[in-house]
Structures are given as structure tokens and as C-alpha cells.
Amino acid sequence: MPQKHVAILIVVVYLVLAACVESKPSSPTLPKPTVYEWIGTGQASLAHLAQDKAACFQEAELTDPHPEPGIVSEDWKANVKRCMQKKGWGEKAVN
């Protein structure tokens, strides 16, 4: 490859990388991970938690379906959280 082409290629790569760096928003802080803890009356089990989560995910999907697998909206998360609270589960931040 002639020297002129290599120089042009380097400039193009530099400009592309510079554009990516400038357009990249500052990385948002990730929310702290949470776990569900039983706040209802009586006893709860992991099987009970799994059943309630599945039911709440299904309910949230009906009210706010997400367009792509693995991508959920803030409304969807809020629907799941409300549903879980109604079933007796609260969220607790993991330290």
C-alpha cells in the first residue's frame, strides 16, 4: 500500500475515533443492585418469590411490552416494583 494511502487511512481512522469520543455521552452511574426481601405477613420461600416475579413480569409485559428482548422501560420496571410490593415483597439495595 503506498504511503499516501496509509496516511489517508490513518487520518480517517483518527477522525472516526474523535467523532465517537465527542459524541459519547458521559457514562451514567449504574443503579445499585437490589434484591427482594419479604415484607408481607407469614412466611415466604424462594419458590414463592419466583412465582410472584413471573406473575409480575407477565403483568408488566401486558401493560408495557418492551420492543426488544432484554430492553425494558422505566415504566415496565415501575410496574414490576408495584406488583411485587402488592404481593408482599420489597426491594433492598445490596451493599
C-alpha positions, 0 to 999 in steps of 0.5 A: 500500500503506498504511503499516501494511502496509509496516511489517508487511512490513518487520518480517517481512522483518527477522525472516526475515533474523535467523532465517537469520543465527542459524541459519547455521552458521559457514562451514567452511574449504574443503579445499585443492585437490589434484591427482594426481601419479604415484607408481607405477613407469614412466611415466604420461600424462594419458590414463592418469590419466583412465582410472584416475579413471573406473575409480575413480569407477565403483568408488566409485559401486558401493560408495557411490552418492551420492543426488544428482548432484554430492553425494558422501560422505566415504566415496565420496571415501575410496574414490576416494583408495584406488583411485587410490593402488592404481593408482599415483597420489597426491594433492598439495595445490596451493599 
